[in-house]
Amino acid sequence: MEQLLLKKITECGLFAELAPESIDQLLESWGCSAQYYRAGEAVLSEGEKAGRFGLVLSGSVNVEKHDIYGNCGIFATLGEGELFAEAFAFSGVPLMSVTVKAAEDCAVLMMNGSDVLSEPELAASMVKLIAKKTFRFDQRIEVISQRRTRDKLLTYLQQQADMSGSDSFVIPYDRQGLADYLGVERSGLSVELNRLVREGLITAEGPSFTICREKTALVKGGKGL
């Protein structure tokens, strides 16, 4: 395998316990190689047989779900070094219930869950990685459980600030992507964003945001967001 891609693979937590040469040999025995997708192309599709999962080597992918009206909701955007669809590969469910699409031109490494489970070191690493991702989905639940668009937005921005360790941070979405993640209409999101900026609670320029914690705490009666 190309050395640059192999280096990216070795940096993934899944392979943390293995030497680079062992990883290369293992992937070759599995018949795994990098696959390339253009922005918007489906990597995995809802309804297809489950069992495979992927590692993003470059670019990013969206995990999407469409409702009965055809509206798209983004569950997560995953970038370089992150895994996707592993819950389906290891849970024993027969079919994919989400679609994974290239959010931009990307390269991914696709693997079979059964191959990973046959290697004790990889199986142990996968348990840790799935636990971390469960935490991220708990955060998503916290966001979408809010009733008002304003509260969803503020909760999400608070999470991003906490994760970045700074009141100023950059989110991985454009406005439509943010609306999809929050599960709201883009027009309603724009209204709330503009209102929060006018109130001085946040500043927003493209994907860059800053939270004014003092003012948001006052708005919520001194209890934060």
C-alpha positions in Angstrom: 0.0 0.0 0.0 1.1 3.6 -0.7 3.2 4.8 2.3 1.3 8.0 2.8 -2.0 6.1 3.1 -0.4 3.5 5.3 0.8 6.2 7.6 -2.7 7.6 7.9 -4.0 4.1 8.7 -1.4 3.5 11.4 -2.6 6.8 13.1 -6.1 5.4 13.5 -6.9 4.2 17.0 -8.1 0.9 15.6 -4.6 -0.1 14.6 -2.8 1.5 17.6 -1.4 -1.8 18.9 0.0 -3.0 15.6 3.3 -2.2 13.9 3.0 -0.6 10.4 4.5 -3.7 8.6 1.9 -5.9 10.4 -0.9 -3.6 9.4 0.2 -3.7 5.8 0.4 -7.5 5.7 -3.0 -7.7 7.5 -4.8 -5.4 5.0 -3.2 -7.3 2.1 -4.5 -10.6 3.5 -8.0 -9.1 3.8 -7.8 -7.7 0.2 -8.3 -4.2 1.4 -7.2 -1.1 -0.5 -8.1 2.6 -0.6 -11.2 3.5 -2.5 -11.9 6.9 -3.9 -15.2 8.8 -4.1 -16.3 12.1 -5.6 -18.4 14.6 -3.5 -22.0 13.4 -3.3 -21.3 9.7 -4.2 -22.6 7.0 -1.9 -20.0 4.9 -0.1 -22.7 2.8 1.6 -26.4 2.9 0.9 -29.5 2.5 3.1 -30.9 -1.0 2.5 -27.7 -2.7 1.4 -26.3 -5.7 3.4 -24.5 -4.7 6.6 -21.1 -6.0 7.6 -18.6 -3.6 6.1 -17.3 -0.4 7.7 -14.8 2.2 6.7 -12.0 4.5 7.7 -11.7 7.9 6.2 -8.2 8.4 4.8 -8.8 11.9 3.3 -11.7 14.2 2.9 -14.9 13.6 4.8 -18.2 11.7 4.7 -21.8 12.4 5.9 -23.9 9.8 7.6 -27.4 10.6 6.3 -31.0 9.5 6.8 -34.0 10.4 4.7 -37.5 10.6 6.2 -40.7 9.5 4.5 -41.0 12.9 2.8 -37.5 12.7 1.3 -36.0 15.2 3.7 -32.3 14.6 4.5 -31.0 14.6 8.0 -27.2 14.4 8.7 -26.4 12.2 11.7 -22.7 13.0 11.6 -19.9 14.3 9.4 -16.7 12.2 9.8 -13.3 13.3 8.6 -9.8 11.9 8.2 -8.9 9.2 10.7 -12.5 8.5 11.7 -14.5 5.3 11.3 -18.1 5.0 9.9 -20.7 2.2 9.8 -18.9 0.2 12.5 -22.1 -0.1 14.5 -23.7 -1.9 11.6 -20.7 -4.1 11.0 -20.6 -5.4 14.6 -24.2 -5.3 15.8 -25.4 -8.2 13.7 -28.2 -6.2 12.0 -28.8 -7.5 8.4 -29.2 -4.2 6.5 -27.9 -0.6 6.6 -30.5 1.9 7.8 -28.4 5.0 6.9 -26.5 6.2 3.8 -22.9 7.2 3.9 -22.0 9.8 1.3 -18.8 11.6 0.4 -19.2 15.2 1.8 -16.2 16.1 -0.5 -13.8 14.2 -2.6 -12.5 11.5 -0.3 -10.5 8.3 0.1 -11.7 5.5 2.4 -10.5 2.1 3.5 -13.4 -0.4 3.6 -13.1 -3.5 5.9 -15.2 -6.4 6.9 -16.3 -6.5 10.6 -15.6 -10.3 10.7 -12.0 -9.8 9.8 -11.5 -7.3 12.6 -13.1 -9.6 15.2 -10.7 -12.3 14.2 -7.8 -10.2 15.6 -7.9 -9.8 19.4 -5.9 -6.5 19.4 -8.2 -4.9 16.9 -11.3 -6.2 18.6 -10.2 -4.5 21.9 -9.4 -1.3 20.2 -12.8 -1.3 18.4 -14.6 -1.5 21.8 -12.9 1.8 22.9 -13.6 3.5 19.6 -17.3 2.6 19.7 -17.6 3.9 23.3 -16.2 7.2 22.2 -18.6 7.5 19.3 -21.5 6.6 21.6 -20.6 9.7 23.5 -20.8 11.8 20.3 -24.3 10.4 19.5 -25.4 11.2 23.1 -24.4 14.8 22.3 -26.6 14.7 19.2 -29.5 13.5 21.2 -29.0 16.3 23.6 -29.2 18.8 20.7 -32.2 17.4 18.8 -34.2 16.9 22.1 -34.4 20.7 22.5 -37.8 22.0 21.3 -36.9 25.3 19.9 -34.4 26.0 17.0 -32.8 28.6 19.2 -32.1 26.1 22.0 -30.9 23.4 19.6 -28.4 25.9 18.1 -27.1 27.2 21.4 -26.7 23.7 22.8 -24.8 22.6 19.7 -22.5 25.7 19.8 -21.9 25.1 23.5 -20.8 21.5 22.8 -18.5 22.7 20.1 -16.9 25.3 22.4 -16.4 22.7 25.1 -14.8 20.2 22.7 -12.5 22.8 21.3 -11.5 24.2 24.7 -12.2 27.8 23.4 -15.2 30.1 23.1 -14.0 30.7 19.5 -14.2 27.6 17.2 -14.9 26.4 13.6 -17.8 24.0 12.9 -17.6 21.3 10.1 -20.9 22.5 8.4 -22.1 25.1 6.0 -25.5 26.6 6.8 -27.5 23.9 5.1 -25.4 21.2 6.7 -25.9 22.8 10.1 -29.7 22.9 9.5 -29.7 19.2 8.6 -27.7 18.3 11.7 -30.0 20.3 13.9 -33.1 18.9 12.2 -34.5 22.3 11.4 -35.3 24.4 8.3 -32.5 26.5 6.9 -34.7 29.6 6.8 -35.6 29.2 10.5 -31.9 28.6 11.4 -30.9 31.8 9.6 -33.5 33.8 11.5 -32.2 32.5 14.9 -28.6 33.0 13.9 -29.2 36.6 13.0 -31.2 37.1 16.2 -28.4 35.7 18.4 -25.8 37.9 16.7 -28.0 41.0 17.2 -28.4 40.1 20.8 -24.7 39.8 21.2 -24.8 36.2 22.4 -22.6 35.0 19.5 -20.6 36.2 16.5 -20.7 34.2 13.3 -18.8 34.4 10.1 -19.1 31.4 7.8 -18.2 28.3 9.9 -16.4 30.4 12.5 -18.3 31.1 15.8 -17.6 32.8 19.1 -19.8 32.4 22.1 -20.2 35.2 24.7 -20.6 33.1 27.8 -21.5 35.9 30.1 -24.5 37.0 28.1 -25.7 33.5 27.4 -25.5 32.7 31.1 -27.7 35.8 31.8 -30.2 34.8 29.2 -30.6 31.4 30.9 -30.9 32.8 34.4 -27.3 32.3 35.3 -27.4 28.5 34.5 -25.5 28.5 31.2 -27.1 27.5 27.9 
